[in-house]
Amino acid sequence: MAFGLLQNVSLNDHKNALRHRVYLVLTVLLAKTALSAWGCSEFLLSPLFFFNPTVAEIKQKALQRYNQVRGQGPERLVSGSDDFTLFLWTPAEDKKALQRMTGHQALINQVLFSPDTRVIASASFDKSVKLWDGRTGKFLTSLRGHVSAVYQIAWSADSRLLVSGSSDSTLKVWDAKTRKLSVDLPGHADEVYAVDWSPDGQRVASGGKDKCLRIWRR
């Protein structure tokens, strides 16, 4: 796998670092994803397309996709804290946590289910990303490679890859199956605060303290 820098955008309108989440939404890709979800075989982009489905139809489609991902088990919630721990919950069934997840050695910046809900990823100031079983909360592995705090993580839509952004100025792409580093992405001049994938999994966007938005292409 290879990633290359597609575009380096100097954000002159931004006077400060990009500290919040970067959402990489490319119009054509978004339209294709939406059309595919509705079972359309041809990607005919019409300005009226997004207004054609009724609210009831949209809600029904969203419910179908939610139930497909959820499966037969109860809805789950994961939380991460400054006390270095995570908790896995089934809030609709019990107010008591299903699992207490320990292992991080510093405060936790972000926790995130994979799109298929099978794995939970957590990013921490202890320089690591940890993976946990999405159903039981059991610890799976630590992803180590960053030399400073990991601020944010993002899953690819197919749950196969995870990208992390760190205060060491790099992004790293991890293979969820092998649980190893796949690609190292240096290029930012300072801390990386925000990362995200495009809907088709072909691009990663990142932003940080250097006031630059970078887009990486596979």
C-alpha positions in Angstrom: 0.0 0.0 0.0 1.3 3.5 -0.8 0.0 6.9 0.1 1.1 10.1 -1.7 0.4 13.7 -0.8 -2.4 14.8 -3.2 -2.7 18.4 -2.1 -1.2 20.7 0.4 -3.6 23.6 1.0 -2.3 26.7 2.8 -5.3 27.9 4.8 -4.8 31.6 4.7 -8.3 32.2 6.2 -7.3 30.3 9.4 -5.3 32.3 11.9 -4.9 29.4 14.3 -4.2 25.7 14.3 -6.9 23.2 13.1 -7.8 21.7 16.4 -11.2 20.3 15.5 -12.2 17.4 13.3 -11.5 17.6 9.6 -14.3 16.1 7.5 -13.2 14.9 4.1 -16.4 14.9 2.0 -15.9 15.0 -1.7 -19.1 15.9 -3.5 -19.0 13.3 -6.3 -17.9 10.5 -3.8 -20.7 11.5 -1.5 -23.2 11.4 -4.3 -22.0 8.0 -5.4 -22.2 6.6 -1.9 -25.7 7.9 -1.5 -26.9 6.6 -4.9 -25.3 3.2 -4.2 -27.1 3.0 -0.8 -30.4 3.5 -2.7 -29.6 0.7 -5.1 -29.0 2.9 -8.2 -26.8 1.2 -10.8 -26.0 4.5 -12.7 -24.5 7.5 -11.1 -26.5 10.2 -12.8 -25.9 13.3 -10.7 -28.9 15.6 -10.7 -29.3 18.7 -8.5 -32.8 17.4 -7.6 -31.6 14.0 -6.5 -31.1 14.8 -2.8 -34.6 16.3 -2.6 -36.5 13.4 -4.2 -36.7 10.9 -1.4 -39.3 11.7 1.3 -38.4 12.1 4.9 -40.1 8.8 5.8 -38.1 7.0 3.1 -34.9 8.5 4.4 -35.7 7.5 7.9 -36.6 4.0 6.9 -33.4 3.6 4.9 -31.3 4.8 7.9 -33.1 2.4 10.2 -32.4 -0.5 7.9 -28.7 0.3 7.8 -28.6 0.8 11.5 -30.2 -2.5 12.2 -27.8 -4.2 9.7 -24.8 -2.9 11.6 -26.2 -3.5 15.0 -27.1 -7.1 14.4 -28.9 -9.1 17.0 -27.1 -7.8 20.1 -28.0 -4.7 22.2 -26.8 -1.2 21.3 -23.4 -0.5 22.8 -21.7 2.6 24.0 -18.0 3.2 24.8 -16.5 6.0 26.8 -12.9 7.2 27.5 -11.7 9.3 30.4 -8.9 11.4 31.8 -8.6 8.6 34.4 -6.9 6.5 31.7 -9.8 4.0 31.5 -12.5 3.1 29.1 -16.0 1.6 29.8 -18.2 -0.4 27.6 -21.9 0.0 28.2 -25.3 -1.4 27.0 -27.3 1.6 28.1 -30.7 0.3 26.9 -30.4 -2.7 29.2 -28.3 -1.9 32.2 -26.9 1.3 33.9 -23.9 -0.7 35.1 -20.9 -0.9 32.7 -20.5 -4.1 30.8 -16.7 -3.9 31.0 -14.0 -1.7 32.5 -11.1 -1.5 30.1 -7.6 -0.6 31.4 -4.2 -0.4 29.9 -3.6 3.2 28.9 -0.9 5.0 30.9 -2.2 8.6 30.2 -5.5 10.4 29.5 -7.5 9.2 26.6 -8.2 11.6 23.7 -10.6 9.6 21.6 -12.5 6.3 21.4 -14.1 5.0 18.2 -16.0 1.9 17.1 -15.0 0.6 13.7 -17.9 0.9 11.2 -18.7 -2.8 11.5 -18.7 -2.4 15.3 -16.3 -5.3 15.8 -13.4 -3.3 17.1 -12.9 -0.3 19.4 -9.9 1.9 18.9 -8.6 4.4 21.5 -6.0 7.1 21.2 -4.1 8.4 24.2 -1.4 10.8 25.4 0.6 7.7 26.2 1.7 7.7 22.5 -0.3 4.5 21.7 -3.5 3.4 20.0 -5.1 0.4 21.5 -7.6 -2.0 20.0 -10.4 -3.7 21.9 -13.1 -6.2 21.1 -16.2 -4.3 20.2 -18.6 -6.7 21.8 -16.8 -7.7 25.0 -14.3 -4.9 25.6 -11.4 -7.4 25.8 -8.0 -5.9 25.0 -6.6 -7.0 21.6 -3.4 -5.1 21.0 -1.4 -1.9 21.2 -0.4 0.0 18.1 2.9 1.7 18.8 5.0 3.9 16.5 4.2 7.5 17.5 6.8 9.2 19.6 4.3 11.6 21.2 0.7 11.9 22.1 -2.0 10.6 19.7 -4.7 13.1 19.3 -7.2 11.6 16.9 -8.0 8.5 15.0 -10.4 7.6 12.1 -11.5 4.3 10.5 -11.9 3.6 6.8 -15.4 2.8 5.8 -14.6 -0.9 5.3 -13.0 -1.1 8.8 -9.8 -2.5 7.4 -7.6 0.6 8.0 -7.2 3.0 10.9 -5.4 6.4 10.6 -3.9 8.2 13.6 -2.7 11.8 14.0 -0.1 12.8 16.6 1.7 15.6 18.2 4.9 14.1 16.6 3.7 15.8 13.3 3.0 12.5 11.6 0.0 10.4 10.5 0.2 6.6 10.6 -2.1 4.1 8.8 -2.6 0.8 10.6 -3.8 -2.5 9.2 -6.7 -3.7 11.4 -6.2 -7.4 10.3 -2.4 -7.7 10.9 -2.5 -5.1 13.6 0.7 -3.6 12.3 1.8 -0.3 10.8 1.0 -0.1 7.1 2.1 3.4 6.1 3.9 6.3 7.8 2.8 9.7 6.6 5.2 12.5 7.5 4.7 16.0 6.0 3.1 18.3 8.6 5.4 20.9 10.1 3.8 20.6 13.5 1.3 18.7 15.6 -1.5 16.9 13.8 -4.9 17.5 15.5 -7.5 16.2 13.1 -7.8 13.3 10.6 -10.5 11.7 8.5 -11.1 9.3 5.6 -13.0 10.0 2.4 -16.2 7.8 1.9 -14.4 5.6 -0.7 -11.4 5.0 1.5 -9.0 6.4 -1.1 -8.1 9.6 0.6 -7.1 10.9 4.1 -7.4 14.5 5.2 -5.4 16.0 8.0 -5.0 19.3 9.7 -2.9 20.7 12.5 -0.9 23.3 14.2 0.9 24.3 11.0 -2.4 25.8 9.7 -2.2 23.5 6.7 -4.7 21.0 5.4 -3.2 18.0 3.7 -4.9 15.4 1.5 -3.3 12.1 1.0 -4.2 9.6 -1.7 -3.6 5.9 -1.9 
